[in-house]
Amino acid sequence: MRRRRRPSFSTEPDLMAYLRATVWGPAEFVGMPPAWLVTEGILAGIVGTEAIVGTALLGAWAGRPALADGEAGLVCVAALALYLFSVGAGRALVGITALFGVCLALHAPQAAAGVVLAERGRVQSVVVTSVEDGRAAGGGQDRYLCSVMDHDGVPLKIRIWRGCGEATRPGDALAVLYDPKGLVPPRGAAVEGQGTPRDLVPWFAAFMLANMAAVVRSYRLPGPSGTPRSSGRRDSARG
């Protein structure tokens, strides 16, 4: 059985150049990257973001847990990572992009639920039955959790933390935003601007920058080169 030969390097600089191209991408251009290459990176990031966030929003709106819980978003992140590998992006930048993509996918369900409640949610007054300090309970959460019931005496299955504070006592009334279709868990209506798409902006920005850098630095000049070549499709497309 023949063994595959490893690429040989005549000098140490060749080895360092190969490692740098493998880890961070070859970036074989002089000066600023071509505009079409930057555009490709931006479009790839936008498509990836729409897939990650869009699946969570669709799942929350239609009540499909496999989409609403962010699992489909993680699949989209994996698909984007495969795309970056296919165009010859550096391994480190692929990993960084995937990491920010995972963070975006994990935060998207809460934002998607906020969008659904903002569109079709209704406000209901509930009564606090007990208050628990998340830090004292050993949960590691810097917030208070309120168990509540509606005015018919039916307890809600989820504890409320928005609007629940240190001064809240059993018997107090809280405003809760709920989904009439019951597809999205209720949440306190006292605090605005939390669990909304604005929470995704930092993750979106980091994901876009990392993805664009990965695509831009994947560029290889056509023709013979001292570093290993990328696929023929890439060379012909970028010639």
DRENRO-590512 format. One record per atom (N, C-alpha, C): residue in one letter; x, y, z. Coordinates in steps of 0.2 Angstrom, whole numbers. Layout:
REM residues N
> A_X_Y_Z
...
This chain:
REM residues 239
> M_4_-6_0
> M_0_0_0
> M_4_6_0
> R_3_11_-5
> R_7_17_-5
> R_5_22_-1
> R_10_25_2
> R_8_31_7
> R_8_37_3
> R_3_42_4
> R_3_48_1
> R_9_53_3
> R_12_56_-2
> R_18_60_0
> R_16_66_3
> R_20_68_8
> R_18_75_11
> R_22_80_7
> P_19_86_6
> P_22_92_2
> P_29_93_6
> S_34_94_1
> S_41_96_4
> S_42_103_3
> F_46_106_8
> F_47_113_8
> F_55_114_8
> S_57_118_4
> S_64_119_3
> S_67_123_8
> T_64_128_10
> T_66_132_15
> T_61_133_21
> E_64_136_26
> E_59_137_32
> E_54_143_30
> P_56_148_27
> P_50_153_25
> P_45_150_21
> D_46_145_17
> D_41_141_13
> D_36_138_18
> L_39_135_23
> L_35_131_28
> L_30_136_32
> M_33_142_34
> M_30_147_37
> M_24_150_33
> A_25_151_27
> A_20_154_22
> A_15_149_21
> Y_16_142_21
> Y_11_137_20
> Y_7_137_27
> L_10_137_32
> L_6_137_39
> L_2_143_39
> R_5_149_38
> R_1_155_38
> R_-5_155_33
> A_-4_153_27
> A_-10_152_23
> A_-15_147_25
> T_-13_142_28
> T_-18_137_31
> T_-22_139_36
> V_-18_143_41
> V_-22_145_47
> V_-26_151_46
> W_-23_156_42
> W_-26_163_42
> W_-29_164_34
> G_-27_160_30
> G_-29_161_23
> G_-23_164_19
> P_-23_163_12
> P_-17_165_9
> P_-17_172_7
> A_-23_175_6
> A_-23_183_5
> A_-18_185_0
> E_-18_182_-6
> E_-13_183_-11
> E_-16_189_-16
> F_-16_195_-13
> F_-18_201_-16
> F_-13_207_-13
> V_-12_212_-17
> V_-8_217_-15
> V_-12_223_-14
> G_-11_227_-8
> G_-16_232_-6
> G_-22_230_-4
> M_-27_234_-5
> M_-34_233_-3
> M_-37_227_-7
> P_-41_223_-4
> P_-44_217_-7
> P_-49_220_-13
> P_-50_216_-18
> P_-55_218_-23
> P_-62_219_-21
> A_-65_223_-24
> A_-72_225_-21
> A_-77_219_-22
> W_-76_215_-27
> W_-80_209_-28
> W_-79_204_-23
> L_-73_204_-20
> L_-72_199_-15
> L_-75_201_-8
> V_-74_208_-7
> V_-78_210_-1
> V_-85_209_-1
> T_-88_210_-7
> T_-95_209_-9
> T_-97_202_-7
> E_-93_198_-10
> E_-94_190_-9
> E_-94_189_-1
> G_-90_192_3
> G_-90_190_10
> G_-96_193_13
> I_-98_199_11
> I_-104_202_14
> I_-110_198_13
> L_-111_196_6
> L_-117_192_4
> L_-117_186_8
> A_-111_182_9
> A_-111_176_12
> A_-113_177_20
> G_-111_183_23
> G_-113_184_30
> G_-120_185_30
> I_-123_189_25
> I_-130_191_25
> I_-134_185_25
> V_-133_180_20
> V_-136_174_19
> V_-136_170_25
> G_-130_169_28
> G_-129_165_34
> G_-134_168_39
> T_-134_174_40
> T_-138_177_46
> T_-145_176_45
> E_-147_177_38
> E_-154_176_37
> E_-157_169_38
> A_-152_165_37
> A_-154_158_38
> A_-154_156_45
> I_-149_158_49
> I_-149_157_56
> I_-155_160_60
> V_-156_167_59
> V_-161_170_62
> V_-168_168_59
> G_-168_168_53
> G_-175_166_49
> G_-178_160_51
> T_-174_155_52
> T_-176_148_54
> T_-179_149_61
> A_-176_152_66
> A_-178_153_73
> A_-185_157_73
> L_-185_162_69
> L_-191_166_68
> L_-197_162_65
> L_-196_158_60
> L_-201_154_57
> L_-203_149_62
> G_-199_146_66
> G_-200_141_71
> G_-205_144_76
> A_-203_150_79
> A_-207_153_84
> A_-214_155_82
> W_-214_157_76
> W_-221_159_73
> W_-225_154_72
> A_-223_148_69
> A_-227_142_67
> A_-227_137_73
> G_-223_138_78
> G_-223_133_84
> G_-220_127_82
> R_-214_127_79
> R_-210_121_77
> R_-204_121_81
> P_-204_117_87
> P_-198_117_91
> P_-191_116_88
> A_-191_112_83
> A_-184_110_80
> A_-181_116_77
> L_-185_121_75
> L_-183_127_72
> L_-182_133_77
> A_-187_133_81
> A_-188_138_86
> A_-182_138_92
> D_-180_132_93
> D_-175_131_98
> D_-168_132_96
> G_-167_134_90
> G_-160_136_87
> G_-156_130_84
> E_-159_124_84
> E_-156_118_81
> E_-154_119_74
> A_-159_121_70
> A_-159_123_63
> A_-153_128_62
> G_-153_133_66
> G_-148_138_65
> G_-141_135_66
> L_-140_130_70
> L_-133_127_71
> L_-132_123_65
> V_-137_120_61
> V_-136_117_55
> V_-133_122_50
> C_-136_128_50
> C_-134_133_45
> C_-127_135_46
> V_-125_136_53
> V_-118_137_54
> V_-114_132_51
> A_-115_126_52
> A_-111_120_50
> A_-111_121_42
> A_-116_122_39
> A_-116_123_31
> A_-112_129_29
> L_-112_134_33
> L_-108_140_31
> L_-100_138_32
> A_-99_135_38
> A_-92_133_39
> A_-89_128_33
> L_-93_124_31
> L_-91_120_25
> L_-90_124_19
> Y_-94_129_18
> Y_-93_134_12
> Y_-86_137_13
> L_-85_140_19
> L_-79_143_20
> L_-73_138_18
> F_-73_132_21
> F_-68_127_19
> F_-67_126_12
> S_-73_126_8
> S_-73_124_1
> S_-69_130_-3
> V_-70_136_-1
> V_-66_141_-4
> V_-59_143_-2
> G_-57_138_3
> G_-50_139_5
> G_-49_144_10
> A_-54_146_14
> A_-53_150_20
> A_-48_147_25
> G_-45_152_29
> G_-40_149_34
> G_-44_146_40
> R_-41_141_42
> R_-44_137_48
> R_-46_141_54
> A_-42_145_56
> A_-43_149_62
> A_-49_154_61
> L_-49_157_55
> L_-55_161_53
> L_-62_157_52
> V_-61_151_50
> V_-67_147_49
> V_-70_146_56
> G_-65_144_61
> G_-67_143_68
> G_-70_149_71
> I_-67_154_70
> I_-70_160_73
> I_-77_162_71
> T_-77_162_64
> T_-84_163_61
> T_-89_158_64
> A_-87_152_64
> A_-92_147_67
> A_-94_148_74
> L_-89_150_78
> L_-90_152_85
> L_-95_158_86
> F_-94_163_82
> F_-99_168_82
> F_-106_166_79
> G_-106_162_74
> G_-112_159_72
> G_-116_155_77
> V_-112_151_81
> V_-116_147_86
> V_-119_152_91
> C_-115_157_93
> C_-118_162_98
> C_-124_165_95
> L_-124_167_89
> L_-130_170_85
> L_-136_165_85
> A_-134_159_84
> A_-140_154_84
> A_-143_153_91
> L_-139_153_96
> L_-141_152_103
> L_-145_158_105
> H_-144_164_103
> H_-147_170_105
> H_-153_171_101
> A_-154_169_95
> A_-159_170_90
> A_-166_168_93
> P_-167_162_96
> P_-173_160_99
> P_-177_165_103
> Q_-173_168_108
> Q_-176_173_112
> Q_-178_179_108
> A_-174_181_103
> A_-176_187_99
> A_-182_186_95
> A_-182_179_92
> A_-188_177_88
> A_-194_177_92
> A_-194_175_98
> A_-200_175_103
> A_-202_182_104
> G_-197_186_105
> G_-199_193_106
> G_-203_196_100
> V_-201_195_94
> V_-204_197_88
> V_-211_195_88
> V_-212_188_89
> V_-219_185_89
> V_-223_189_94
> L_-221_190_100
> L_-225_193_105
> L_-226_200_104
> A_-222_203_101
> A_-223_210_99
> A_-228_211_93
> E_-229_206_89
> E_-233_206_83
> E_-240_204_86
> R_-241_199_89
> R_-248_196_91
> R_-249_195_98
> G_-244_197_103
> G_-245_196_110
> G_-250_200_113
> R_-253_198_119
> R_-258_201_123
> R_-255_202_130
> V_-257_207_133
> V_-255_209_140
> V_-260_206_145
> Q_-258_202_150
> Q_-262_200_155
> Q_-260_201_162
> S_-264_203_166
> S_-262_204_173
> S_-262_197_177
> V_-256_196_180
> V_-256_190_184
> V_-254_191_192
> V_-254_187_196
> V_-253_188_203
> V_-247_184_205
> V_-242_187_209
> V_-236_184_211
> V_-238_179_217
> T_-235_173_216
> T_-236_168_222
> T_-230_167_226
> S_-224_168_223
> S_-218_167_226
> S_-212_171_223
> V_-207_173_226
> V_-202_176_223
> V_-195_173_225
> E_-191_171_220
> E_-185_168_222
> E_-179_172_219
> D_-174_172_223
> D_-167_176_221
> D_-163_171_218
> G_-162_172_211
> G_-158_167_207
> G_-151_166_210
> R_-148_171_213
> R_-141_170_216
> R_-141_166_222
> A_-146_167_227
> A_-147_164_233
> A_-149_156_231
> A_-152_155_226
> A_-154_148_224
> A_-148_144_221
> G_-143_148_220
> G_-137_144_217
> G_-137_143_210
> G_-142_147_206
> G_-143_146_199
> G_-138_150_195
> G_-134_155_199
> G_-129_159_195
> G_-132_164_191
> Q_-139_166_192
> Q_-142_171_188
> Q_-143_177_193
> D_-141_183_190
> D_-142_189_194
> D_-149_192_192
> R_-154_189_195
> R_-161_191_193
> R_-165_187_198
> Y_-171_190_199
> Y_-176_187_203
> Y_-182_184_199
> L_-184_178_201
> L_-189_174_198
> L_-195_174_201
> C_-201_176_198
> C_-207_176_201
> C_-212_170_198
> S_-214_166_203
> S_-220_161_201
> S_-226_165_201
> V_-230_164_196
> V_-237_168_196
> V_-242_163_194
> M_-248_166_195
> M_-255_163_193
> M_-259_168_190
> D_-264_166_186
> D_-269_171_183
> D_-274_172_188
> H_-279_176_187
> H_-284_178_191
> H_-289_172_193
> D_-289_167_188
> D_-293_161_190
> D_-290_156_194
> G_-284_157_197
> G_-280_153_201
> G_-276_148_198
> V_-275_148_191
> V_-271_143_187
> V_-264_146_187
> P_-259_142_190
> P_-252_144_189
> P_-249_143_182
> L_-245_148_181
> L_-241_148_174
> L_-235_143_175
> K_-234_139_170
> K_-229_134_170
> K_-222_137_170
> I_-221_143_168
> I_-215_147_168
> I_-214_152_173
> R_-208_153_176
> R_-207_159_180
> R_-205_165_177
> I_-207_171_179
> I_-206_177_176
> I_-201_181_179
> W_-196_183_175
> W_-191_188_178
> W_-191_195_176
> R_-194_196_170
> R_-195_203_168
> R_-200_206_172
> G_-198_212_176
> G_-203_215_180
> G_-203_212_187
> C_-199_207_188
> C_-199_204_195
> C_-192_206_198
> G_-193_210_204
> G_-187_213_207
> G_-187_211_214
> E_-182_214_217
> E_-181_213_225
> E_-187_216_229
> A_-190_221_226
> A_-196_224_230
> A_-202_220_229
> T_-202_215_224
> T_-209_212_222
> T_-210_207_228
> R_-217_207_230
> R_-219_202_235
> R_-225_198_233
> P_-226_192_236
> P_-232_188_234
> P_-238_192_235
> G_-243_191_230
> G_-249_195_230
> G_-249_201_226
> D_-242_203_224
> D_-242_209_219
> D_-244_207_212
> A_-246_212_208
> A_-249_210_201
> A_-243_212_196
> L_-242_208_191
> L_-237_209_186
> L_-241_209_179
> A_-238_213_175
> A_-241_212_168
> A_-237_207_164
> V_-240_203_161
> V_-237_197_157
> V_-239_198_150
> L_-234_197_145
> L_-236_197_138
> L_-236_190_136
> Y_-242_188_133
> Y_-243_181_131
> Y_-245_180_124
> D_-244_174_121
> D_-246_173_114
> D_-253_169_114
> P_-258_172_111
> P_-265_169_111
> P_-265_162_108
> K_-260_161_104
> K_-260_154_101
> K_-256_149_105
> G_-252_152_111
> G_-249_147_115
> G_-243_144_112
> L_-240_147_107
> L_-234_144_104
> L_-227_147_106
> V_-228_153_110
> V_-222_156_113
> V_-223_157_120
> P_-218_155_125
> P_-219_156_132
> P_-220_163_134
> P_-224_164_139
> P_-226_171_141
> P_-220_174_144
> R_-219_181_144
> R_-214_184_148
> R_-217_191_151
> G_-213_193_156
> G_-215_200_159
> G_-215_205_154
> A_-220_210_154
> A_-221_215_150
> A_-218_222_152
> A_-215_221_159
> A_-213_228_162
> A_-207_230_159
> V_-202_226_156
> V_-196_228_154
> V_-196_228_146
> E_-195_233_143
> E_-195_234_136
> E_-187_233_133
> G_-187_231_127
> G_-181_231_123
> G_-176_225_125
> Q_-179_220_129
> Q_-175_214_130
> Q_-178_208_127
> G_-174_204_124
> G_-176_198_120
> G_-179_200_114
> T_-176_205_110
> T_-178_208_104
> T_-172_207_99
> P_-174_209_93
> P_-168_208_88
> P_-162_213_89
> R_-163_218_93
> R_-158_222_95
> R_-152_219_99
> D_-155_214_103
> D_-150_210_106
> D_-145_206_102
> L_-147_205_96
> L_-143_201_91
> L_-137_205_87
> V_-138_212_88
> V_-133_216_84
> V_-126_215_86
> P_-124_214_92
> P_-117_213_93
> P_-114_207_90
> W_-118_201_91
> W_-117_195_88
> W_-117_195_80
> F_-122_199_77
> F_-122_199_70
> F_-116_203_67
> A_-114_208_71
> A_-108_212_68
> A_-102_208_69
> A_-101_204_74
> A_-95_200_75
> A_-95_195_70
> F_-101_192_69
> F_-101_186_64
> F_-100_189_57
> M_-102_195_55
> M_-101_197_48
> M_-94_199_47
> L_-91_202_52
> L_-84_204_51
> L_-79_198_51
> A_-80_193_55
> A_-76_186_54
> A_-78_183_48
> N_-84_183_45
> N_-85_179_39
> N_-82_183_33
> M_-83_190_33
> M_-80_193_28
> M_-72_193_28
> A_-69_193_34
> A_-62_192_34
> A_-60_185_31
> A_-64_180_33
> A_-62_173_31
> A_-63_173_23
> V_-68_176_20
> V_-69_175_13
> V_-63_179_9
> V_-62_185_12
> V_-57_190_9
> V_-50_187_9
> R_-48_184_14
> R_-41_181_15
> R_-41_174_12
> S_-46_171_9
> S_-46_165_5
> S_-44_166_-2
> Y_-43_172_-4
> Y_-41_173_-11
> Y_-34_171_-13
> R_-34_167_-18
> R_-27_165_-21
> R_-27_167_-28
> L_-21_169_-30
> L_-19_171_-37
> L_-19_165_-41
> P_-22_166_-48
> P_-22_160_-52
> P_-15_159_-55
> G_-14_153_-57
> G_-7_151_-59
> G_-3_147_-54
> P_3_145_-56
> P_8_142_-51
> P_9_146_-45
> S_10_143_-40
> S_11_146_-33
> S_15_141_-29
> G_19_144_-24
> G_23_140_-20
> G_19_137_-15
> T_13_139_-13
> T_8_136_-8
> T_4_131_-12
> P_1_127_-8
> P_-4_122_-11
> P_-10_126_-14
> R_-12_123_-20
> R_-17_126_-24
> R_-24_125_-21
> S_-29_129_-22
> S_-36_128_-20
> S_-39_124_-26
> S_-46_123_-25
> S_-49_119_-30
> S_-49_122_-37
> G_-50_118_-43
> G_-50_121_-49
> G_-56_126_-50
> R_-61_124_-47
> R_-67_129_-48
> R_-66_136_-45
> R_-62_136_-40
> R_-60_143_-37
> R_-55_146_-41
> D_-50_143_-44
> D_-45_146_-48
> D_-49_149_-54
> S_-53_145_-57
> S_-56_147_-63
> S_-61_153_-62
> A_-65_153_-56
> A_-69_158_-55
> A_-66_164_-53
> R_-60_164_-50
> R_-57_170_-48
> R_-51_172_-52
> G_-50_169_-58
> G_-45_171_-63
> G_-47_177_-66
